[in-house]
Amino acid sequence: MLKKLFGLDKKEATPVQPTQEIVHSPMTGKYVAIENVPDPTFAEKMMGDGVAVEPANGTVVAPVSGEIMQVFPTKHAIGIKTPGGAEILLHIGLETVNMKGEGFTAHVKEGDKVKVGDPLVDFDLALVKEKAASIITPIVVTNQDDLDSVIKETATDVVAGETPLLTLKMKG
């Protein structure tokens, strides 16, 4: 009776899966079409479709809310899974893996929960310009087959944590 009186007999509600999610820009800078990324792995969408940003500074924030699935040991790439199940890869610069983490400071680790705009990584933009193939940063949906659609927004100048880049429609 007490359980009924205080509502303790109710089952835990399963969280409602979102039907759509917005991927915001993880950096402030210039919008770059994925096809224009100077690396065939990204330009030819071998890892998935998405967009890219040419950063104006060395701050990277969460483009979506979700859970950090992977922080590469070199801190140049981060994988995030959204509540709707989309998997987003941020790859800071091109051929930055060769820098072995030099100039990168991660603020998150695997398993951390993040909200849009939370700091993920700071990096030395001048050092990346000097040592990497490019500072262009792809933002890729790596499990696009699990989604209904990925709609690209159009932009020129983007603001970290604010400018929408992709609208993801979930299967359901």
VMD Tcl script that builds the backbone (N, CA, C; Angstrom):
set m [mol new atoms 516]
animate dup $m
set s [atomselect $m all]
$s set {name element resname resid chain x y z} {
  {N N MET 1 A 0.822 -1.197 0.000}
  {CA C MET 1 A 0.000 0.000 0.000}
  {C C MET 1 A 0.870 1.267 0.000}
  {N N LEU 2 A 1.931 1.271 0.842}
  {CA C LEU 2 A 2.815 2.444 0.872}
  {C C LEU 2 A 3.467 2.673 -0.480}
  {N N LYS 3 A 3.833 1.558 -1.116}
  {CA C LYS 3 A 4.467 1.681 -2.437}
  {C C LYS 3 A 3.522 2.390 -3.396}
  {N N LYS 4 A 2.248 1.979 -3.365}
  {CA C LYS 4 A 1.250 2.599 -4.242}
  {C C LYS 4 A 1.056 4.066 -3.879}
  {N N LEU 5 A 0.970 4.339 -2.576}
  {CA C LEU 5 A 0.727 5.691 -2.086}
  {C C LEU 5 A 1.827 6.659 -2.517}
  {N N PHE 6 A 3.064 6.214 -2.449}
  {CA C PHE 6 A 4.197 7.085 -2.777}
  {C C PHE 6 A 4.714 6.887 -4.198}
  {N N GLY 7 A 3.997 6.108 -4.996}
  {CA C GLY 7 A 4.381 5.928 -6.384}
  {C C GLY 7 A 5.619 5.070 -6.559}
  {N N LEU 8 A 5.944 4.258 -5.550}
  {CA C LEU 8 A 7.163 3.442 -5.620}
  {C C LEU 8 A 6.941 2.139 -6.389}
  {N N ASP 9 A 5.687 1.876 -6.781}
  {CA C ASP 9 A 5.400 0.644 -7.514}
  {C C ASP 9 A 5.635 0.820 -9.011}
  {N N LYS 10 A 5.944 2.027 -9.435}
  {CA C LYS 10 A 6.153 2.292 -10.863}
  {C C LYS 10 A 7.534 1.793 -11.297}
  {N N LYS 11 A 7.547 1.230 -12.489}
  {CA C LYS 11 A 8.821 0.767 -13.052}
  {C C LYS 11 A 9.626 1.983 -13.499}
  {N N GLU 12 A 10.959 1.828 -13.524}
  {CA C GLU 12 A 11.821 2.891 -14.050}
  {C C GLU 12 A 11.451 3.126 -15.509}
  {N N ALA 13 A 11.212 4.356 -15.856}
  {CA C ALA 13 A 10.883 4.682 -17.246}
  {C C ALA 13 A 12.137 4.537 -18.103}
  {N N THR 14 A 11.980 3.888 -19.238}
  {CA C THR 14 A 13.130 3.794 -20.144}
  {C C THR 14 A 13.261 5.138 -20.842}
  {N N PRO 15 A 14.496 5.628 -20.967}
  {CA C PRO 15 A 14.659 6.929 -21.609}
  {C C PRO 15 A 14.177 6.891 -23.048}
  {N N VAL 16 A 13.529 7.945 -23.453}
  {CA C VAL 16 A 13.007 8.040 -24.815}
  {C C VAL 16 A 14.180 8.316 -25.756}
  {N N GLN 17 A 14.277 7.486 -26.788}
  {CA C GLN 17 A 15.341 7.688 -27.779}
  {C C GLN 17 A 15.014 8.913 -28.609}
  {N N PRO 18 A 15.955 9.834 -28.760}
  {CA C PRO 18 A 15.675 10.984 -29.618}
  {C C PRO 18 A 15.515 10.541 -31.070}
  {N N THR 19 A 14.650 11.235 -31.803}
  {CA C THR 19 A 14.445 10.902 -33.212}
  {C C THR 19 A 15.371 11.724 -34.094}
  {N N GLN 20 A 15.927 12.797 -33.512}
  {CA C GLN 20 A 16.806 13.675 -34.283}
  {C C GLN 20 A 17.831 14.285 -33.332}
  {N N GLU 21 A 19.045 14.444 -33.811}
  {CA C GLU 21 A 20.093 15.090 -33.012}
  {C C GLU 21 A 20.854 16.064 -33.897}
  {N N ILE 22 A 21.315 17.145 -33.278}
  {CA C ILE 22 A 22.071 18.169 -33.991}
  {C C ILE 22 A 23.543 18.054 -33.589}
  {N N VAL 23 A 24.427 18.026 -34.579}
  {CA C VAL 23 A 25.868 18.057 -34.326}
  {C C VAL 23 A 26.307 19.502 -34.558}
  {N N HIS 24 A 26.837 20.124 -33.501}
  {CA C HIS 24 A 27.307 21.506 -33.583}
  {C C HIS 24 A 28.793 21.522 -33.943}
  {N N SER 25 A 29.270 22.682 -34.301}
  {CA C SER 25 A 30.700 22.799 -34.604}
  {C C SER 25 A 31.507 22.613 -33.314}
  {N N PRO 26 A 32.550 21.783 -33.358}
  {CA C PRO 26 A 33.403 21.614 -32.175}
  {C C PRO 26 A 34.464 22.712 -32.055}
  {N N MET 27 A 34.547 23.583 -33.078}
  {CA C MET 27 A 35.587 24.614 -33.113}
  {C C MET 27 A 35.043 25.877 -33.754}
  {N N THR 28 A 35.679 26.977 -33.444}
  {CA C THR 28 A 35.393 28.224 -34.137}
  {C C THR 28 A 36.351 28.304 -35.328}
  {N N GLY 29 A 35.809 28.644 -36.490}
  {CA C GLY 29 A 36.647 28.720 -37.680}
  {C C GLY 29 A 35.822 28.763 -38.943}
  {N N LYS 30 A 36.357 28.162 -40.006}
  {CA C LYS 30 A 35.709 28.164 -41.322}
  {C C LYS 30 A 35.157 26.776 -41.641}
  {N N TYR 31 A 33.954 26.742 -42.179}
  {CA C TYR 31 A 33.312 25.514 -42.626}
  {C C TYR 31 A 34.035 24.979 -43.860}
  {N N VAL 32 A 34.268 23.672 -43.892}
  {CA C VAL 32 A 34.899 23.023 -45.045}
  {C C VAL 32 A 34.050 21.798 -45.401}
  {N N ALA 33 A 33.656 21.684 -46.654}
  {CA C ALA 33 A 32.921 20.494 -47.098}
  {C C ALA 33 A 33.841 19.279 -46.964}
  {N N ILE 34 A 33.294 18.142 -46.548}
  {CA C ILE 34 A 34.109 16.929 -46.334}
  {C C ILE 34 A 34.834 16.542 -47.630}
  {N N GLU 35 A 34.206 16.792 -48.764}
  {CA C GLU 35 A 34.822 16.446 -50.056}
  {C C GLU 35 A 36.073 17.277 -50.334}
  {N N ASN 36 A 36.213 18.409 -49.627}
  {CA C ASN 36 A 37.368 19.292 -49.832}
  {C C ASN 36 A 38.485 19.068 -48.821}
  {N N VAL 37 A 38.350 18.072 -47.970}
  {CA C VAL 37 A 39.411 17.761 -47.010}
  {C C VAL 37 A 40.575 17.138 -47.782}
  {N N PRO 38 A 41.801 17.657 -47.606}
  {CA C PRO 38 A 42.938 17.158 -48.395}
  {C C PRO 38 A 43.493 15.822 -47.887}
  {N N ASP 39 A 42.598 14.846 -47.726}
  {CA C ASP 39 A 42.978 13.493 -47.300}
  {C C ASP 39 A 41.891 12.563 -47.827}
  {N N PRO 40 A 42.249 11.603 -48.686}
  {CA C PRO 40 A 41.228 10.751 -49.318}
  {C C PRO 40 A 40.404 9.934 -48.325}
  {N N THR 41 A 40.965 9.579 -47.182}
  {CA C THR 41 A 40.211 8.803 -46.190}
  {C C THR 41 A 38.944 9.554 -45.792}
  {N N PHE 42 A 39.061 10.865 -45.627}
  {CA C PHE 42 A 37.909 11.676 -45.244}
  {C C PHE 42 A 37.137 12.172 -46.465}
  {N N ALA 43 A 37.837 12.685 -47.478}
  {CA C ALA 43 A 37.185 13.264 -48.655}
  {C C ALA 43 A 36.323 12.237 -49.384}
  {N N GLU 44 A 36.768 10.983 -49.392}
  {CA C GLU 44 A 36.014 9.921 -50.066}
  {C C GLU 44 A 35.068 9.204 -49.106}
  {N N LYS 45 A 34.931 9.731 -47.891}
  {CA C LYS 45 A 33.973 9.260 -46.879}
  {C C LYS 45 A 34.186 7.795 -46.502}
  {N N MET 46 A 35.451 7.353 -46.495}
  {CA C MET 46 A 35.749 5.961 -46.131}
  {C C MET 46 A 35.366 5.669 -44.678}
  {N N MET 47 A 35.449 6.673 -43.822}
  {CA C MET 47 A 35.116 6.484 -42.407}
  {C C MET 47 A 33.684 6.910 -42.114}
  {N N GLY 48 A 33.046 7.570 -43.082}
  {CA C GLY 48 A 31.689 8.058 -42.903}
  {C C GLY 48 A 31.559 9.462 -43.452}
  {N N ASP 49 A 30.313 9.927 -43.492}
  {CA C ASP 49 A 30.041 11.256 -44.023}
  {C C ASP 49 A 30.124 12.274 -42.892}
  {N N GLY 50 A 30.263 13.529 -43.268}
  {CA C GLY 50 A 30.326 14.583 -42.270}
  {C C GLY 50 A 30.730 15.894 -42.895}
  {N N VAL 51 A 31.384 16.714 -42.092}
  {CA C VAL 51 A 31.877 18.018 -42.525}
  {C C VAL 51 A 33.247 18.219 -41.896}
  {N N ALA 52 A 33.836 19.380 -42.136}
  {CA C ALA 52 A 35.120 19.676 -41.500}
  {C C ALA 52 A 35.166 21.166 -41.164}
  {N N VAL 53 A 36.099 21.510 -40.280}
  {CA C VAL 53 A 36.290 22.896 -39.873}
  {C C VAL 53 A 37.782 23.207 -39.940}
  {N N GLU 54 A 38.092 24.374 -40.489}
  {CA C GLU 54 A 39.455 24.890 -40.413}
  {C C GLU 54 A 39.484 25.811 -39.195}
  {N N PRO 55 A 40.119 25.362 -38.093}
  {CA C PRO 55 A 39.997 26.095 -36.832}
  {C C PRO 55 A 40.734 27.439 -36.810}
  {N N ALA 56 A 40.140 28.382 -36.053}
  {CA C ALA 56 A 40.746 29.689 -35.857}
  {C C ALA 56 A 41.568 29.723 -34.568}
  {N N ASN 57 A 41.334 28.723 -33.697}
  {CA C ASN 57 A 42.093 28.637 -32.445}
  {C C ASN 57 A 42.228 27.178 -32.046}
  {N N GLY 58 A 42.853 26.924 -30.922}
  {CA C GLY 58 A 43.149 25.553 -30.507}
  {C C GLY 58 A 42.205 24.983 -29.465}
  {N N THR 59 A 40.937 25.414 -29.490}
  {CA C THR 59 A 39.964 24.911 -28.526}
  {C C THR 59 A 38.964 24.010 -29.226}
  {N N VAL 60 A 38.751 22.801 -28.658}
  {CA C VAL 60 A 37.784 21.855 -29.203}
  {C C VAL 60 A 36.757 21.564 -28.113}
  {N N VAL 61 A 35.468 21.740 -28.461}
  {CA C VAL 61 A 34.395 21.466 -27.508}
  {C C VAL 61 A 33.512 20.339 -28.042}
  {N N ALA 62 A 32.702 19.787 -27.161}
  {CA C ALA 62 A 31.796 18.706 -27.554}
  {C C ALA 62 A 30.766 19.231 -28.558}
  {N N PRO 63 A 30.658 18.581 -29.725}
  {CA C PRO 63 A 29.686 19.007 -30.731}
  {C C PRO 63 A 28.284 18.445 -30.450}
  {N N VAL 64 A 28.232 17.448 -29.571}
  {CA C VAL 64 A 26.981 16.786 -29.201}
  {C C VAL 64 A 27.045 16.439 -27.716}
  {N N SER 65 A 25.889 16.161 -27.146}
  {CA C SER 65 A 25.867 15.589 -25.803}
  {C C SER 65 A 26.009 14.086 -25.973}
  {N N GLY 66 A 26.663 13.444 -25.016}
  {CA C GLY 66 A 26.820 12.001 -25.114}
  {C C GLY 66 A 27.929 11.494 -24.227}
  {N N GLU 67 A 28.453 10.330 -24.595}
  {CA C GLU 67 A 29.506 9.675 -23.821}
  {C C GLU 67 A 30.768 9.570 -24.657}
  {N N ILE 68 A 31.899 9.876 -24.045}
  {CA C ILE 68 A 33.184 9.740 -24.719}
  {C C ILE 68 A 33.476 8.244 -24.862}
  {N N MET 69 A 33.544 7.788 -26.107}
  {CA C MET 69 A 33.799 6.368 -26.377}
  {C C MET 69 A 35.296 6.091 -26.487}
  {N N GLN 70 A 36.027 7.073 -27.014}
  {CA C GLN 70 A 37.451 6.864 -27.214}
  {C C GLN 70 A 38.175 8.197 -27.230}
  {N N VAL 71 A 39.303 8.237 -26.532}
  {CA C VAL 71 A 40.252 9.347 -26.655}
  {C C VAL 71 A 41.539 8.676 -27.110}
  {N N PHE 72 A 41.963 8.967 -28.327}
  {CA C PHE 72 A 43.174 8.330 -28.835}
  {C C PHE 72 A 44.354 8.709 -27.944}
  {N N PRO 73 A 45.300 7.790 -27.731}
  {CA C PRO 73 A 46.441 8.083 -26.845}
  {C C PRO 73 A 47.198 9.347 -27.253}
  {N N THR 74 A 47.166 9.668 -28.543}
  {CA C THR 74 A 47.851 10.863 -29.045}
  {C C THR 74 A 46.980 12.117 -28.912}
  {N N LYS 75 A 45.772 11.953 -28.397}
  {CA C LYS 75 A 44.825 13.044 -28.106}
  {C C LYS 75 A 44.383 13.836 -29.338}
  {N N HIS 76 A 44.685 13.348 -30.532}
  {CA C HIS 76 A 44.317 14.073 -31.756}
  {C C HIS 76 A 42.931 13.692 -32.275}
  {N N ALA 77 A 42.312 12.675 -31.668}
  {CA C ALA 77 A 41.006 12.221 -32.140}
  {C C ALA 77 A 40.179 11.725 -30.961}
  {N N ILE 78 A 38.869 12.002 -31.050}
  {CA C ILE 78 A 37.943 11.634 -29.985}
  {C C ILE 78 A 36.685 11.067 -30.624}
  {N N GLY 79 A 36.175 9.993 -30.038}
  {CA C GLY 79 A 34.906 9.413 -30.469}
  {C C GLY 79 A 33.849 9.646 -29.405}
  {N N ILE 80 A 32.650 10.088 -29.832}
  {CA C ILE 80 A 31.543 10.363 -28.914}
  {C C ILE 80 A 30.310 9.612 -29.404}
  {N N LYS 81 A 29.577 8.995 -28.467}
  {CA C LYS 81 A 28.310 8.342 -28.813}
  {C C LYS 81 A 27.171 9.163 -28.222}
  {N N THR 82 A 26.202 9.493 -29.067}
  {CA C THR 82 A 25.068 10.316 -28.631}
  {C C THR 82 A 24.005 9.446 -27.977}
  {N N PRO 83 A 23.062 10.059 -27.243}
  {CA C PRO 83 A 21.964 9.273 -26.644}
  {C C PRO 83 A 21.160 8.502 -27.687}
  {N N GLY 84 A 21.074 9.026 -28.914}
  {CA C GLY 84 A 20.345 8.339 -29.977}
  {C C GLY 84 A 21.145 7.253 -30.664}
  {N N GLY 85 A 22.428 7.099 -30.288}
  {CA C GLY 85 A 23.254 6.024 -30.831}
  {C C GLY 85 A 24.184 6.416 -31.959}
  {N N ALA 86 A 24.200 7.686 -32.348}
  {CA C ALA 86 A 25.126 8.117 -33.401}
  {C C ALA 86 A 26.548 8.151 -32.839}
  {N N GLU 87 A 27.502 7.747 -33.659}
  {CA C GLU 87 A 28.911 7.763 -33.250}
  {C C GLU 87 A 29.636 8.823 -34.082}
  {N N ILE 88 A 30.193 9.809 -33.359}
  {CA C ILE 88 A 30.826 10.958 -33.989}
  {C C ILE 88 A 32.328 10.906 -33.730}
  {N N LEU 89 A 33.109 11.039 -34.789}
  {CA C LEU 89 A 34.569 11.094 -34.671}
  {C C LEU 89 A 35.027 12.507 -34.978}
  {N N LEU 90 A 35.824 13.072 -34.059}
  {CA C LEU 90 A 36.497 14.352 -34.291}
  {C C LEU 90 A 37.954 14.025 -34.517}
  {N N HIS 91 A 38.502 14.452 -35.638}
  {CA C HIS 91 A 39.903 14.167 -35.954}
  {C C HIS 91 A 40.612 15.502 -36.127}
  {N N ILE 92 A 41.345 15.937 -35.102}
  {CA C ILE 92 A 41.960 17.264 -35.106}
  {C C ILE 92 A 43.151 17.288 -36.059}
  {N N GLY 93 A 42.996 18.036 -37.140}
  {CA C GLY 93 A 44.064 18.123 -38.129}
  {C C GLY 93 A 44.227 16.829 -38.902}
  {N N LEU 94 A 45.139 16.840 -39.867}
  {CA C LEU 94 A 45.417 15.663 -40.691}
  {C C LEU 94 A 46.860 15.241 -40.478}
  {N N GLU 95 A 47.041 13.926 -40.324}
  {CA C GLU 95 A 48.356 13.331 -40.032}
  {C C GLU 95 A 48.928 13.851 -38.710}
  {N N THR 96 A 48.019 14.208 -37.794}
  {CA C THR 96 A 48.432 14.681 -36.470}
  {C C THR 96 A 48.820 13.522 -35.556}
  {N N VAL 97 A 48.482 12.302 -35.947}
  {CA C VAL 97 A 48.882 11.134 -35.153}
  {C C VAL 97 A 50.410 11.093 -35.025}
  {N N ASN 98 A 51.098 11.573 -36.062}
  {CA C ASN 98 A 52.565 11.567 -36.060}
  {C C ASN 98 A 53.162 12.504 -35.012}
  {N N MET 99 A 52.339 13.402 -34.469}
  {CA C MET 99 A 52.827 14.329 -33.442}
  {C C MET 99 A 52.908 13.652 -32.068}
  {N N LYS 100 A 52.332 12.430 -31.977}
  {CA C LYS 100 A 52.401 11.618 -30.750}
  {C C LYS 100 A 51.922 12.380 -29.511}
  {N N GLY 101 A 50.911 13.218 -29.692}
  {CA C GLY 101 A 50.319 13.934 -28.563}
  {C C GLY 101 A 50.971 15.263 -28.239}
  {N N GLU 102 A 52.085 15.581 -28.883}
  {CA C GLU 102 A 52.770 16.849 -28.614}
  {C C GLU 102 A 51.852 18.018 -28.961}
  {N N GLY 103 A 51.655 18.915 -28.006}
  {CA C GLY 103 A 50.835 20.089 -28.227}
  {C C GLY 103 A 49.346 19.879 -27.968}
  {N N PHE 104 A 48.941 18.666 -27.555}
  {CA C PHE 104 A 47.539 18.356 -27.297}
  {C C PHE 104 A 47.306 18.123 -25.804}
  {N N THR 105 A 46.232 18.694 -25.260}
  {CA C THR 105 A 45.841 18.467 -23.867}
  {C C THR 105 A 44.382 18.042 -23.856}
  {N N ALA 106 A 44.120 16.805 -23.439}
  {CA C ALA 106 A 42.740 16.304 -23.372}
  {C C ALA 106 A 42.125 16.667 -22.023}
  {N N HIS 107 A 40.851 17.031 -22.051}
  {CA C HIS 107 A 40.121 17.370 -20.820}
  {C C HIS 107 A 39.087 16.308 -20.477}
  {N N VAL 108 A 39.010 15.252 -21.281}
  {CA C VAL 108 A 38.049 14.171 -21.044}
  {C C VAL 108 A 38.757 12.837 -21.188}
  {N N LYS 109 A 38.075 11.787 -20.684}
  {CA C LYS 109 A 38.587 10.419 -20.834}
  {C C LYS 109 A 37.413 9.522 -21.216}
  {N N GLU 110 A 37.734 8.302 -21.641}
  {CA C GLU 110 A 36.694 7.365 -22.024}
  {C C GLU 110 A 35.710 7.193 -20.877}
  {N N GLY 111 A 34.412 7.177 -21.225}
  {CA C GLY 111 A 33.364 6.992 -20.230}
  {C C GLY 111 A 32.786 8.295 -19.695}
  {N N ASP 112 A 33.469 9.405 -19.910}
  {CA C ASP 112 A 32.951 10.702 -19.438}
  {C C ASP 112 A 31.677 11.054 -20.208}
  {N N LYS 113 A 30.750 11.694 -19.507}
  {CA C LYS 113 A 29.535 12.224 -20.141}
  {C C LYS 113 A 29.798 13.704 -20.431}
  {N N VAL 114 A 29.407 14.146 -21.618}
  {CA C VAL 114 A 29.622 15.544 -22.010}
  {C C VAL 114 A 28.332 16.149 -22.542}
  {N N LYS 115 A 28.260 17.468 -22.457}
  {CA C LYS 115 A 27.169 18.231 -23.043}
  {C C LYS 115 A 27.761 19.106 -24.143}
  {N N VAL 116 A 26.923 19.544 -25.081}
  {CA C VAL 116 A 27.377 20.426 -26.154}
  {C C VAL 116 A 28.109 21.612 -25.538}
  {N N GLY 117 A 29.310 21.876 -26.039}
  {CA C GLY 117 A 30.078 23.023 -25.577}
  {C C GLY 117 A 31.089 22.714 -24.480}
  {N N ASP 118 A 31.024 21.496 -23.890}
  {CA C ASP 118 A 32.012 21.129 -22.863}
  {C C ASP 118 A 33.400 21.032 -23.500}
  {N N PRO 119 A 34.450 21.511 -22.814}
  {CA C PRO 119 A 35.807 21.413 -23.377}
  {C C PRO 119 A 36.247 19.954 -23.521}
  {N N LEU 120 A 36.800 19.621 -24.687}
  {CA C LEU 120 A 37.318 18.266 -24.939}
  {C C LEU 120 A 38.840 18.270 -24.986}
  {N N VAL 121 A 39.397 19.131 -25.839}
  {CA C VAL 121 A 40.843 19.156 -26.076}
  {C C VAL 121 A 41.274 20.593 -26.348}
  {N N ASP 122 A 42.448 20.938 -25.870}
  {CA C ASP 122 A 43.121 22.158 -26.302}
  {C C ASP 122 A 44.361 21.707 -27.063}
  {N N PHE 123 A 44.701 22.430 -28.125}
  {CA C PHE 123 A 45.905 22.082 -28.876}
  {C C PHE 123 A 46.603 23.349 -29.332}
  {N N ASP 124 A 47.881 23.202 -29.590}
  {CA C ASP 124 A 48.722 24.311 -30.031}
  {C C ASP 124 A 48.565 24.444 -31.545}
  {N N LEU 125 A 47.734 25.411 -31.968}
  {CA C LEU 125 A 47.412 25.573 -33.385}
  {C C LEU 125 A 48.668 25.831 -34.226}
  {N N ALA 126 A 49.568 26.661 -33.726}
  {CA C ALA 126 A 50.798 26.973 -34.473}
  {C C ALA 126 A 51.655 25.722 -34.656}
  {N N LEU 127 A 51.725 24.890 -33.622}
  {CA C LEU 127 A 52.519 23.655 -33.695}
  {C C LEU 127 A 51.896 22.674 -34.696}
  {N N VAL 128 A 50.569 22.568 -34.686}
  {CA C VAL 128 A 49.891 21.672 -35.635}
  {C C VAL 128 A 50.106 22.185 -37.061}
  {N N LYS 129 A 50.014 23.503 -37.260}
  {CA C LYS 129 A 50.268 24.070 -38.600}
  {C C LYS 129 A 51.671 23.709 -39.071}
  {N N GLU 130 A 52.610 23.739 -38.136}
  {CA C GLU 130 A 54.014 23.482 -38.468}
  {C C GLU 130 A 54.285 22.000 -38.729}
  {N N LYS 131 A 53.702 21.115 -37.916}
  {CA C LYS 131 A 54.102 19.698 -37.935}
  {C C LYS 131 A 53.145 18.756 -38.660}
  {N N ALA 132 A 51.898 19.161 -38.861}
  {CA C ALA 132 A 50.918 18.247 -39.464}
  {C C ALA 132 A 50.670 18.615 -40.922}
  {N N ALA 133 A 49.993 17.726 -41.642}
  {CA C ALA 133 A 49.683 17.959 -43.057}
  {C C ALA 133 A 48.687 19.104 -43.214}
  {N N SER 134 A 47.771 19.254 -42.240}
  {CA C SER 134 A 46.742 20.287 -42.312}
  {C C SER 134 A 46.119 20.472 -40.939}
  {N N ILE 135 A 45.554 21.665 -40.707}
  {CA C ILE 135 A 44.813 21.896 -39.461}
  {C C ILE 135 A 43.330 21.577 -39.634}
  {N N ILE 136 A 42.899 21.301 -40.859}
  {CA C ILE 136 A 41.486 21.001 -41.115}
  {C C ILE 136 A 41.065 19.801 -40.274}
  {N N THR 137 A 39.924 19.951 -39.602}
  {CA C THR 137 A 39.442 18.949 -38.646}
  {C C THR 137 A 38.120 18.337 -39.111}
  {N N PRO 138 A 38.137 17.083 -39.568}
  {CA C PRO 138 A 36.896 16.415 -39.957}
  {C C PRO 138 A 36.038 16.038 -38.741}
  {N N ILE 139 A 34.726 16.153 -38.937}
  {CA C ILE 139 A 33.728 15.709 -37.967}
  {C C ILE 139 A 32.884 14.699 -38.731}
  {N N VAL 140 A 33.003 13.416 -38.375}
  {CA C VAL 140 A 32.447 12.340 -39.195}
  {C C VAL 140 A 31.491 11.467 -38.378}
  {N N VAL 141 A 30.385 11.081 -39.014}
  {CA C VAL 141 A 29.462 10.108 -38.423}
  {C C VAL 141 A 29.949 8.740 -38.886}
  {N N THR 142 A 30.492 7.951 -37.959}
  {CA C THR 142 A 31.131 6.686 -38.347}
  {C C THR 142 A 30.150 5.520 -38.447}
  {N N ASN 143 A 28.930 5.691 -37.956}
  {CA C ASN 143 A 27.950 4.588 -38.043}
  {C C ASN 143 A 26.695 5.052 -38.778}
  {N N GLN 144 A 26.907 5.716 -39.885}
  {CA C GLN 144 A 25.800 6.284 -40.653}
  {C C GLN 144 A 24.749 5.241 -41.039}
  {N N ASP 145 A 25.151 3.986 -41.232}
  {CA C ASP 145 A 24.206 2.933 -41.611}
  {C C ASP 145 A 23.159 2.704 -40.523}
  {N N ASP 146 A 23.469 3.079 -39.275}
  {CA C ASP 146 A 22.529 2.910 -38.175}
  {C C ASP 146 A 21.519 4.056 -38.100}
  {N N LEU 147 A 21.695 5.079 -38.942}
  {CA C LEU 147 A 20.819 6.250 -38.916}
  {C C LEU 147 A 19.947 6.275 -40.157}
  {N N ASP 148 A 18.867 7.042 -40.083}
  {CA C ASP 148 A 18.005 7.242 -41.242}
  {C C ASP 148 A 18.681 8.160 -42.243}
  {N N SER 149 A 19.192 9.310 -41.743}
  {CA C SER 149 A 19.842 10.248 -42.649}
  {C C SER 149 A 20.772 11.193 -41.892}
  {N N VAL 150 A 21.719 11.749 -42.646}
  {CA C VAL 150 A 22.625 12.777 -42.142}
  {C C VAL 150 A 22.445 13.968 -43.075}
  {N N ILE 151 A 21.910 15.057 -42.526}
  {CA C ILE 151 A 21.646 16.250 -43.319}
  {C C ILE 151 A 22.692 17.297 -42.961}
  {N N LYS 152 A 23.397 17.772 -43.984}
  {CA C LYS 152 A 24.455 18.768 -43.753}
  {C C LYS 152 A 23.861 20.165 -43.789}
  {N N GLU 153 A 24.219 20.950 -42.789}
  {CA C GLU 153 A 23.820 22.354 -42.767}
  {C C GLU 153 A 24.856 23.123 -43.592}
  {N N THR 154 A 24.491 24.286 -44.048}
  {CA C THR 154 A 25.462 25.100 -44.771}
  {C C THR 154 A 25.874 26.262 -43.881}
  {N N ALA 155 A 27.135 26.557 -43.892}
  {CA C ALA 155 A 27.675 27.629 -43.062}
  {C C ALA 155 A 28.949 28.128 -43.731}
  {N N THR 156 A 29.454 29.240 -43.266}
  {CA C THR 156 A 30.739 29.755 -43.728}
  {C C THR 156 A 31.657 29.863 -42.524}
  {N N ASP 157 A 31.282 30.760 -41.615}
  {CA C ASP 157 A 32.014 30.885 -40.358}
  {C C ASP 157 A 31.227 30.126 -39.302}
  {N N VAL 158 A 31.938 29.330 -38.502}
  {CA C VAL 158 A 31.270 28.516 -37.484}
  {C C VAL 158 A 31.811 28.869 -36.103}
  {N N VAL 159 A 30.947 28.718 -35.099}
  {CA C VAL 159 A 31.298 29.035 -33.717}
  {C C VAL 159 A 31.197 27.764 -32.883}
  {N N ALA 160 A 32.250 27.488 -32.126}
  {CA C ALA 160 A 32.319 26.276 -31.299}
  {C C ALA 160 A 31.109 26.168 -30.375}
  {N N GLY 161 A 30.459 25.002 -30.424}
  {CA C GLY 161 A 29.344 24.714 -29.534}
  {C C GLY 161 A 28.050 25.417 -29.900}
  {N N GLU 162 A 28.055 26.202 -30.987}
  {CA C GLU 162 A 26.854 26.970 -31.344}
  {C C GLU 162 A 26.335 26.681 -32.740}
  {N N THR 163 A 27.207 26.707 -33.751}
  {CA C THR 163 A 26.754 26.582 -35.140}
  {C C THR 163 A 26.383 25.132 -35.449}
  {N N PRO 164 A 25.119 24.876 -35.881}
  {CA C PRO 164 A 24.743 23.511 -36.275}
  {C C PRO 164 A 25.459 23.127 -37.574}
  {N N LEU 165 A 26.027 21.905 -37.603}
  {CA C LEU 165 A 26.707 21.412 -38.812}
  {C C LEU 165 A 25.940 20.273 -39.468}
  {N N LEU 166 A 25.391 19.372 -38.634}
  {CA C LEU 166 A 24.689 18.196 -39.142}
  {C C LEU 166 A 23.398 17.984 -38.360}
  {N N THR 167 A 22.367 17.520 -39.066}
  {CA C THR 167 A 21.158 17.064 -38.409}
  {C C THR 167 A 21.084 15.566 -38.666}
  {N N LEU 168 A 21.045 14.792 -37.598}
  {CA C LEU 168 A 21.017 13.332 -37.699}
  {C C LEU 168 A 19.602 12.857 -37.421}
  {N N LYS 169 A 19.035 12.112 -38.362}
  {CA C LYS 169 A 17.699 11.533 -38.170}
  {C C LYS 169 A 17.895 10.068 -37.792}
  {N N MET 170 A 17.316 9.696 -36.656}
  {CA C MET 170 A 17.472 8.342 -36.145}
  {C C MET 170 A 16.447 7.408 -36.800}
  {N N LYS 171 A 16.810 6.129 -36.929}
  {CA C LYS 171 A 15.863 5.136 -37.404}
  {C C LYS 171 A 14.865 4.891 -36.288}
  {N N GLY 172 A 13.642 4.680 -36.649}
  {CA C GLY 172 A 12.705 4.437 -35.570}
  {C C GLY 172 A 11.359 4.254 -36.094}
}
mol reanalyze $m
mol bondsrecalc $m
mol representation Tube
mol addrep $m
